[in-house]
Amino acid sequence: MTKQHANWSPYDNNGGSCVAIAGADYCVIAADTRLSTGYNILTRDYSKISQLAEKSVMASSGFQADVKALQKQLSARHLIYQHQHNKQMSCPAMAQLLSNTLYYKRFFPYYAFNVLGGLDNEGKGCVFTYDAVGSYERVGYSSQGSGSTLIMPFLDNQLKSPSPLLLPAQDAVTPLSEAEAIDLVKTVFASATERDIYTGDKLEVVTLNASGIHREYMDLRRD
């Protein structure tokens, strides 16, 4: 008889897709609510979006147990920051903290693919996109997760931002109004849901602007 080796892995991929779009004075962060493993749907109503600070919201796909551990770590670090500085952390500061937290675990990484969205110190929308070990970039829009290969070409076609190599440096924010950005997000998810079995059920859209944070939901395909 041939020996069989157990294929145990400390990681799983629970699927799902996340999108963030930054505008002149707003940021839209969206994710679906399906949580899967393999061909099984574990729940149809799981939020992948977490508010880290007053003006910072993170959407994460990948292994949701690692995502929960990451959110817990960031929450603790943010609490320490508030006690030491007597204020909320800004979105660019939170972006750096998230990068440091992911890089610290680079030899046994959090299997989490994050987009961080919010408002910077000037009130402009900002989006930061990450890999699993903390490499990050400020962009005008981004997508992570199982549907990102379908969503990013769509966003590139609609919003293609100027090359970072162009001088003088151009602003990364998208030219759309807040309502247009929300409509675009709903369209990309409706499209991705048709082709990606790990994305679906319901869409959660979080909008940050000067007046605060606003949540809305839209139904997606349930099959």
N, C-alpha and C positions, 0 to 999 in steps of 0.2 A: 504493500500500500504506500502511496505517496504521502509525504507529510503535508499537512495543511497548516498554514500560518494564519493566526488570527489577525484580521485587518482592522484593529481598533484604532480610532483617531480621537484626539482630544477636541477636535473641531467638528462643526457641522455647518452647513450653509442653509439658513432659513429663508433665503430668497427675498423678494420684494425690491422695489425701486424708490429712489429718492431724487428730487429735483430742487434746485434753488436758483432764483433769478434776482439780481440786484438792480434796482432802479435809482433814479436821481434822489428820491426821498423815501424809498420803501424797499422792503425785501420780502419776497414770497418763497416760502419753503413748503414743499409738499411731499407726501409719501403715501403709498397704498397701505392697507391694513391687513393684508393676507400674511399669515405665518405658516410656512411649509417645511416639511423635511421629506426629501425624495418626492414620491408621488402622493404623499399624504398632506392634507391641509389640517394643521393643528388647531388654528382658530382663524376666523374671518374678521376679527375685530381687535387687532393688536396695533397700538400706536407706535410708530417708529420715530416719532418726533418728541424731542425733550427740550424744555426751556432751561438753559443753563444759567442765564442772568437776565436782567431786565431787558437788555437789547441784544441778546444772543440766543439763537435757537439752533439745535443740532438735529439733523436727520441721519439715521444710520441703518445700513443693511449689512448682511453677513451673518455671523453667529450671534444670536440675540442674548445668549448668556454672557458672552464677552462684552456686548454692548451695555448690558445692565451693570456689569462690573466697572466698565469705563465711566458710565454716567455717575455711579456712586463715588468713584475716585475724584472726578471733576467737581462734583457737588461739595465734597469735603474740602478740597483745595480752595474752592471759591468762598466757602464759609470762613476759612482762615484768612483769606485776602480781605474779606469784609471787616473782620475784627481788627486787622492790622492797619487798614487804610480808611475805614469808616465810609466806604462807598462801594457801589457795584463795579464789577470788572467790565471794561469796555469790550466790544466785540473783537478788535485786533489783539487785545491782551489775552482774551479767551482763546483766540486762534493759536497764539504762541504756546499757551499752556497745554492745549490739546496736542499740539505737535510734540512738545517735550514729554508729555505723558505717554504717547504712543512710542516715541523713540526709546524711552527708558525701558520698555518691554520688548525691544527689537529682537532679542534672542529667543523669546517665546511670546510672539506678538498677540495682541488683542486681534482676533479675526473680525475686525469691524471696519467698514468702509464708510467714511463720514463726509457729509457736507455741512458746513457751519455757515449760517446766515444771520444777518442782523444789521444794525446801523452803527457806523463809525462815529468818531468824536465830532465830526462836522454834520452829522445827521444824514449822511449819504448811505445808500444801501451797499452792503459788502457781502461777498460770498467767498468762502475759502473751501478748497477741495483737497482731499487727503488720500494717501495710500495707507496701507495697514501699519507702516512703521514710521509715520509722522512727517513724511515729505509733503509739503503743502504749498499752495499758490493762491494768491488772490485773483479771482476771475469775475467776469460779469454774470456768468451762469455756469451751472455744472449739474451732472447727474452721476449717481452711484447705484450699484446694485445689479440684479439680474436683468433688468430691462434697459440698462444704461447704453448698451451697444445699439439699441433701437432708438433710444431717446436723443442721444447726443448728436447724431447726424441731422435729425429734425431741428434741434435747437441751433446747430451750426448754420443750417440753411436759413433760418428765420432771423437769427441774432448775431451772426458771425462778428466777433469782436476784433478790433485791429490788432495786428501782430505786436507783441511786446518788444520786438526789435526795432520798431519804427521810432524815429526821433523827430520832434520831441514826443515824449511818452504821452499816449492818449488814454483818456478815462475808460475804465473797463465796464462802467454801468451801461445798461441797455436803454435804448431810446423809447421803450414802450411806456405807456401810462400804466398805473396800478391795475386797472380793470382789464386792460389788454393782456398784461402779464398773467393774470389769473386765468383768463380765457385760454391763453396759450398752454399753460400748465395742464388744464383740463383736457385740452385737445391731445397733447402728447401722451397723457396717461390712457385716454380712450384708445389711442392708436397702439400703444405698447401692449395693452391688455389683450388685444386681438392676437398677438403673436407670442407672448411670453406667458407660460403656464404658471409662473411663480408670482405674477403681478395681477391683482384683481380685487374683487369684492367691494372695496370702498376706497375713496380718495379723501385724505385729510389735507386741507390747505391752510397754512398758517401765514398770516400777513402781519409784518411789523412796519409801523410808520410812527410819525411824531405823536399821534393820538394814543398809541399803545399797541396791543396785540389782538388780532382777530382770527377766529377759527371758523372754517366752514367745511362741509362734507358733500361729496357727490358719489352716487352709486356707480360702480363699475361692473363689468361682467362677473358672474359668480360661477362660471364653469371652467 
